[in-house]
Amino acid sequence: MNFSLTEEQQMLRRSVREFAETEILPHVRRMDEGKDFPHGLFKTMGGMGYLGVTIPERYDGAGMSYADYVLIVEEIARVDPAVALGVAAHNGLCSSHLFRFGSEQLKQAYLRPLARGEFLGAWSLTEPTAGSDAGGTRSRAVKDGDGWVLNGSKTFATHGSVGRVCVVFCVTDPSRGKKGISAFLLEKGMKGFRHGKVEDKMGMRASDTAEVIMEDCRVPASHLIGQEGMGFVNALEILDRGRIAIAALSLGTAQGAFETARRYAKERRQFDKPIASFQAVAFKLADAAMRIEAARLLTYRAADAEDRGEKVTGHAAMAKLFASETAVDAADKAVQILGGYGYIKDFPAEKFYRDAKLCTIGEGTSEIQRLVIARHVLGS
């Protein structure tokens, strides 16, 4: 077994870190306070290949591995988890779904510009009454002539208001339950398709999260993604891989919080000593470092399994669960180590604290991950 990064991956890590610290870091607080979505920054990242990381070059993607993808998300999250969330959602959900299940016509028309970062994509499964029970989808799609008419609403869609296109899931055959759900690609400008409320969130505030609304929205038959009735089954496969990216997001968040706490602990003096010399502080840092390293191994293992073509359901759920809860723990320790300064916005600890919590909720809560892992280890 080889736990070392290749020379190319080390170079990739350095280049992403330099980009994040130079181009993202100076704007983090402004974007967070104003809920400012960084359109220009995403255009820049598109030109650098960060928005088509695992998409093959034949579709204008960067053609990188999942291990490379994890490094990119991790390094961006180390500086700003909100921006990293956008990178993960664009790559791992919308673009990934189109690449794996879309027709060649849809790939040529939409996947190419998505991979180039010319516009952003959203992926919307959750509904107001269908969260963890995504199979309880109520949005409907009814055949009408040579197309479909969609009605319903989705919630908590990353890039729901800023995305040019959106993958949505609707019931096409109510008699078949979960196997009666299909996926469609919607584009801004389609009559009856619009975004609703943009959410005012506790954290990840520079990331766009909005409702998606369909009111007699007519969709061409060619915009059905994959086979009719296979939308939910395909979504589970997408979520498996998407959870690896959320593990990387969590890992970077934890690392950023840890480095904030370590730096402060070495500089802050009390009783004529840096507070890092006190066991109460040092042990917090030791515990955080241990959990982060374990989360890193789980996350990299899951990415490696994906690159090897192995089934990743169990690996992804374990990585996502452990890394996300590690992010919350590391952020909590950071706030505690900074004390009063951890509670004010002049220091980044409080933002990592607010951002980290989403990692235990998005793309499957911690409770759902434990259910997935239990089924995996029990063979059920």
Salt bridges, closest charged atoms under 4 A:
GLU21 OE2 - ARG78 NH1 2.93
ASP32 OD2 - ARG354 NH2 2.76
GLU33 OE2 - ARG29 NE 2.86
ASP36 OD2 - ARG30 NH1 3.35
ASP60 OD1 - ARG112 NH1 3.06
ASP60 OD2 - ARG116 NH1 2.28
GLU74 OE2 - ARG13 NH1 3.66
GLU74 OE2 - ARG296 NH2 2.93
GLU75 OE2 - ARG13 NH1 2.44
GLU75 OE1 - ARG17 NE 2.78
ASP80 OD1 - LYS351 NZ 2.79
GLU118 OE2 - ARG116 NE 2.52
GLU127 OE2 - LYS154 NZ 2.87
ASP144 OD2 - ARG218 NH2 1.98
GLU187 OE2 - ARG164 NE 3.09
GLU199 OE1 - LYS197 NZ 3.64
ASP200 OD1 - LYS35 NZ 3.82
ASP200 OD1 - ARG205 NH1 2.74
GLU215 OE2 - ARG194 NH2 3.38
GLU228 OE1 - LYS143 NZ 3.45
GLU237 OE2 - ARG241 NH1 3.53
GLU259 OE1 - ARG78 NE 2.93
GLU293 OE1 - ARG296 NH1 3.30
ASP304 OD2 - ARG308 NE 2.62
GLU306 OE2 - ARG100 NH2 3.02
GLU306 OE2 - ARG241 NE 2.95
GLU310 OE1 - ARG301 NH2 3.46
GLU325 OE2 - ARG370 NH1 3.04
ASP329 OD2 - ARG291 NE 3.75
ASP329 OD1 - LYS333 NZ 2.81
ASP346 OD1 - ARG29 NH1 3.00
GLU350 OE1 - LYS345 NZ 3.58
GLU350 OE1 - ARG354 NE 2.83
ASP355 OD2 - LYS351 NZ 2.46
